[in-house]
Amino acid sequence: MSKDNGLLASVSDTSTESEFFSPMPEGYKKGKTRYCFVMGTVMSGLGKGIFSSCLAKLMQDKGLKVAPIKLEGYLNIDSGTLNPFRHGEVFVLDDGMECDMDLGTYERMLNQNLSKANFTTSGQIFSSILNKERHGDYLGRDVQMIPHVTGEVKMKLRRLAMESDADIVFVEIGGTVGDLENAYYIEAMRELAYEEGPNSCCFVALTYILEPKILGEQKSKAAQLGIKQLMQLGVQPDIVACRASNPTTDKVRQKISIYSNVPFERVISLPDSASIYMIPAMLREVGMDFEVARLLKIDDRIKLRQERKAWAKWCDFTDRIGSAKRKITIGITGKYTSVRDSYASIINALEHAGIALAADVKIKWIETTSITGENAAENLADVDGIIVPGGFGTRGAEGKITCIKYARENNLPYLGLCFGFQMAVIEFARNVCGLTQANSTEIEPDCSEPVIDILPEQKKIEGLGGNMRLGGRDIEIKPQTLAWELFGKANSVRMRFRHRYEVDPRYIQQLEEAGLVFSGKAPNHPIMQILELPSHPYFMGTQAHPCLTSRPLKPQPMFVGLVAASMQKHYPDEKLPDCIRAVQKV
Ligand code: GLN
């Protein structure tokens, strides 16, 4: 028996003598990494990801290494096939993982690239278990939810701890306590805390405080019951964060404290905030960072001088929120216009650029199914710039092309993202090159001028589903172009992709001869990745999704360029910096 009394048996241990089974990555050292679990009660949509990322940021500022992970309950292997209308945008990581939009929040808050190790779904867990079972890894044993499935979850967390060398792993459990599909995650957390020992884990329960209009006061019962449910699963929360529109009253906090054995100062009020970037300050104010450090007995690893510097830099950024002197409106055409989560990264990227340039960027959602040549001017009269974002299928495509034509002909700043890049090529081919039948084979499979066609590599895997050209790729930038200036004269930049179609290389020469400049392309492949129109104040498109890599303190240059050009358009009499100077300044 090992010194853990066999509790932490190795993965290959299939002995039937012991009921203990908890696979460990080789070389795992207990105690090096601490764990902070964040889960939600009462209802979903409380902002667990935002809370967890803000707390992780505060610990990162203290010089601690942090690694977040989101555990999803659904059986899909990744988020690639999920409808953004139901689930929010599909966020793509540099390694090509298609995941939940919360990973975007973590990347932005921590200014850190994440990978597939930071995201898992029940689909991944079960698929791994079933593969192992077929492989004979559990010979002699019946494969059970406990200990095998929970063991797989713990293995994943410990592997992340080891690979990231983190001081703290932040674990966010999707859904709500009480959901059948995430119950085994909570059980795995309980087991992990038991195995790792005292002060190794900290449990945070987010809850919601109801405030029915008819009563005019806050009620704590739903929150109490939610926390009780967690305790019935054997988990004692260390911190309770009360979400509500308003600050949670002391009375309600006291009630929750009594019910949940959580000291009053660790039942914190977390009211709505105008910007998520203000939440780290809210958490700091109530001392959340030091509470977590104390609970995890990790104070000795904190570097206070580093923290002071990091915090000053962050406050420099947050001080500028809401202090904009100028207002502009950017029109975004989109299929899922009723759900802001579907475009979370774009909204964030615009916010980052706006804060950097002291512009209050309003968004006008444009439903393109009803846009025609006749009403385009009227619909776009009040916007200072347009974004056509990523998209799939035919719905609203003609309306988007009409908006792009209007932007091109009226010097209205334009940024096309992925589908928006492809639509800009179609518009240019039709209306400038005279290829009136130009289209994408995604929209019109038999079109006679397929300027946008399926990628050759995609043709081979067509029909398999869930396959796209995915993840971070280098883009070769053409010198002396606007893109080259915006990217600080770099010869190469890296952006993230998620597409199946591309500009058909047979049309490149014709498009370029008519004045379209492809200023970014894939190295060693004729895949066009950035386009621009030198005759226009700001007309750019990219096959990539630059919004995915915009960070609060490092706004993405194509977005900064768009906001700067739109400001110039809105305030023609003021001497505002052009897009290149604006990017240089931030
Ligand atoms: N539907 C287009 C393609 O697959 C664009 C994809 C996107 O905008 N993400 O290429």
Residues whose N, C-alpha, C, O or C-beta is under 5 A from the ligand:
A	BS01	LIG	G390 G391 F392 L417 C418 F419 R498 H499 R500 Y501
